[in-house]
Amino acid sequence: MTKLDIKNLNINQKIGQVIMPRIDFNDPKSLPRARRLVEECEVGGFIIFNGMRDIVSKTTQELQSISKIPLLFGCDAERGLGQIVSDMTLFPFTMSLGAADDIDLVYNQAAFIAQEMKKCGLNLLFAPVADINSNPANPIINIRSYGDNPELVSRLCRAFVKGCQDNDVLACAKHFPGHGRTGVDSHVDLPIQNTSLETLQNSDLVPFEKSIEAGVASIMTAHIAFSQIGDGSAVAISNRLVSDVLRDEMGFQGIVITDSLHMEGIIKLGDEQYLSQKALNTGCDIVLDPKDPITLIQNLSNSELDVSQLNPKVERICSAKHKLLSKNASSDLNIKEQGIELREQIARESICIVRGEVLNLNKAVVYTFDVTNSDNDIFSKFNQHLEENGLSLSKRSVSLNDNDDTILDNVSKDSAIICLIYTTIGAWKKQSCLPDNFKSILFRLESICHETVLVSFGSPYITRDFDKFKSIICSFDILDECQVAAADVLLGKLPAKRTLPVSLS
């Protein structure tokens, strides 16, 4: 690829380069719109949602072939490409890697994700999650974070950046300057923090500093407002945080990308033209995921956008594209089995015992508390594994309408009580906390004179409410491999040597 000379680009082409709309393969209008965005607006790239491997690969190839300027194709595949592309590999939530605390494992995971992305023509990974989850009630970061220790998060972020970029995919540390203190999902509303810049510098900013040292190609801003910093604006439109802190003080010379403009946390502050213009004038290089990109590009061409600032932005973007696309960006390796083995390794090396020992009884009643709205058989792999190892089980799924009046009916005294809790994290989901009636029933179950076990699949913070269970085991995902690993710990077949990467106090 010949290096682009931005002097040959007109103003409309330069504006197109700083806009990154979405392609949603569940939306039949998305692909025709993407072709128009390439041919008429010359956008710089796309963020990908949904789809199957073949259609994603075909689409990226087609759009690259008709684009005059090479395209970036990004995705939120922090847990693996299977998070976005349904027939690719999905890994346990990031906190699993924090519990394992193994930089080689993180490097290998990032390298694998990059290789699968290249199979689909994708070249920009919106990860690692550099947020330090210091708020146990955080509804959107939580188990997406490596943990609550700045040194741990920094060490693993560096490994992820290296693993990703050594395999020719651009990494993006997110969400600057740290989303881990918030108690609000920024997809729903704008979190407002009174954290001082000094506090951020001593904690939340450290993983971003280490990611910069590792050569991270890009950084994504959070949709958060810090009332004590600058004029208190949301980060993407805060000159103090983006231009002064990130650029000047931290010395970051890579690409700065806003978080999605689909999120309520930012769109409540103004229309897309206003927000994009402010973000670009503030120091961001790419506006991510606008709802109406064609109108936005047209309006920006006639706006008060500081045109003199476009050149360095486009230079950074095109420079990254040149470095990326001048290499062999394809991947023909058959790595499916490698991904399965890596997922199992992460699951088994991340199990934590908060307290207790292996199961002594060979008979148990298993109660399932599913906050994730999954199918009723979410627990089948865990139960099946116990039964295959000789345990006699009876199973009870607890619903939101149940109460604790009859919860212990017909439970014999020679049966252990095993309580499985399934939680998760995701945009708009609100599935990381226990409903009150679930708590009430669990309080009742932990108080009986049986061998009692609590197993959490998802957020470890939900176990803080219970101090009477004889044993508490934490995994960080509902994947089958995580459930088998937890069952093996309970059976004494797998030693759980790890400690939680977050404090429960």
Order of alpha helices (4+ residues) and beta strands (2+ residues): alpha-beta-beta-alpha-beta-alpha-beta-alpha-alpha-beta-alpha-beta-beta-alpha-alpha-beta-beta-beta-alpha-alpha-beta-alpha-alpha-alpha-beta-beta-alpha-beta-beta-alpha-beta-beta-alpha
